[in-house]
């Protein structure tokens, strides 16, 4: 289980080698909504969008719907091509309540 999260509307610009492709693993847990957390809310209480280099990779994402409260959930994206500037840009955009993430892994697929 994760001990922390970042929430709100936020972005990351992760520097990488432009010649390689990457696997991006996003780690989530619903700390706030549901009976195991605050006891209020549930499915639909938190929806958000995640974009990678401008393309939507998760839309109307609902952690509680997929994993419930206080359970770890990962989403993995393969063969991510960096921007020409050598970045993997991740944007977390709220739809209903705050976006959230508990961890980000970027793995070089060439190794």
C-alpha positions in Angstrom: 0.0 0.0 0.0 1.2 3.5 -0.7 1.8 6.0 2.1 1.2 9.2 0.0 -0.3 10.7 -3.1 -0.2 13.8 -5.2 -3.5 15.3 -6.0 -5.1 18.2 -7.8 -4.3 19.4 -11.4 -0.6 18.7 -12.1 2.0 17.7 -14.6 5.3 16.0 -14.8 8.1 16.4 -17.4 10.4 13.4 -17.0 13.7 13.7 -18.9 14.6 10.6 -21.0 16.7 9.7 -24.0 14.9 10.6 -27.3 16.3 7.5 -29.0 14.6 4.9 -26.8 11.0 3.8 -26.1 9.6 3.5 -22.5 7.1 1.7 -20.4 5.2 4.0 -18.1 3.6 2.5 -15.0 1.2 4.6 -13.0 0.4 3.6 -9.4 -2.9 4.6 -7.8 -4.9 4.1 -4.6 -8.2 5.7 -3.5 -7.4 7.2 -0.1 -10.4 9.4 0.3 -13.6 8.0 -1.1 -15.4 4.7 -0.1 -16.3 2.9 3.1 -12.8 1.8 3.9 -11.5 5.4 3.7 -13.8 8.3 4.8 -17.0 6.3 4.5 -18.5 8.7 1.9 -18.6 8.6 -1.9 -17.8 5.7 -4.1 -18.0 5.1 -7.9 -18.0 8.4 -9.7 -16.8 10.4 -6.8 -13.4 11.0 -8.4 -13.0 11.0 -12.2 -9.9 12.3 -14.0 -8.0 12.3 -17.2 -4.3 11.4 -17.7 -2.5 12.5 -20.8 1.0 11.4 -22.0 2.7 13.8 -24.4 -0.6 15.3 -25.2 -2.5 12.1 -25.9 -5.2 10.9 -23.5 -4.2 7.5 -22.0 -6.9 7.4 -19.3 -10.2 9.1 -19.6 -12.8 9.5 -16.9 -10.6 7.2 -14.8 -12.3 6.1 -11.6 -9.9 4.3 -9.2 -12.7 3.3 -6.8 -14.7 1.7 -9.7 -11.7 -0.5 -10.6 -10.2 -1.2 -7.2 -12.3 0.1 -4.4 -10.8 2.2 -1.6 -7.4 1.6 -0.1 -6.3 -0.9 -2.7 -3.4 -0.5 -5.0 -4.0 -0.3 -8.8 -1.5 0.0 -11.6 -1.9 1.1 -15.2 0.9 0.2 -17.6 1.6 1.8 -21.0 4.1 0.3 -23.4 6.3 1.8 -26.2 5.9 5.4 -25.1 7.9 7.7 -27.5 9.4 10.8 -25.8 8.9 14.3 -27.2 11.6 15.8 -29.5 12.8 17.6 -26.4 13.5 14.3 -24.6 10.6 14.4 -22.2 7.7 12.2 -21.2 5.1 14.7 -20.2 2.3 13.4 -18.0 -0.7 15.6 -17.2 -3.3 14.7 -14.5 -6.5 16.7 -15.1 -9.5 16.6 -12.8 -13.0 15.9 -14.2 -14.9 15.3 -10.9 -12.8 16.2 -7.7 -9.0 16.0 -7.8 -6.8 13.9 -10.0 -4.4 11.7 -8.0 -1.3 9.5 -8.4 0.8 7.6 -5.8 3.7 6.6 -8.0 5.2 6.8 -11.5 7.8 4.4 -13.0 9.5 5.0 -16.3 11.3 1.9 -17.6 13.6 2.0 -20.6 12.5 -0.8 -23.0 16.0 -1.0 -24.6 17.5 -2.6 -21.5 
